[in-house]
Each structure stands twice: as structure tokens, then as C-alpha cells.
Amino acid sequence: MRVKAAPGHRVPTEEDPYKYIEDAKTVDVPDTSYYRRRVATGELLTAENTRGGAKQPAQESAE
């Protein structure tokens, strides 16, 4: 699972509480209950949530 911290958060990793996931870059983490709980509380964002969706081009009128 690819995650990054929500803006303004530093989330400790599961295996080393002195190593943090920050909002600067996306990292790979195992899909464990620890990280799923952090995603559920909003402290971590999944890679799908961090990307801006592709915007649809404006429709031109046929007038």
C-alpha cells in the first residue's frame, strides 16, 4: 500500500516509532491494521487519495 502523511502530520512507522512518514513523499508500507487505522483516522492518505484526478476538458458548445 502506498501512503503519505496528511498535511501537517508526521506518522511513526509501525516497525520503528522514531522513523516518520511525512507529507513530502509517498512511501510503500505493508497493508496491516496499523496503517489501515491511520488511514481511517485521516492521518495517512493512500496514493489514490493523494493524486489529483484528471480534469475533464470543458465542453465547447456547437453554436
Buried (B, 14 or more C-beta within 10 A) or exposed (E): BEBBBBEEBEBEBBEEEEEEBEBEEBBEBEEEEBBBEBBEEEBBBBEEEBEEEEEEEEEEEEE
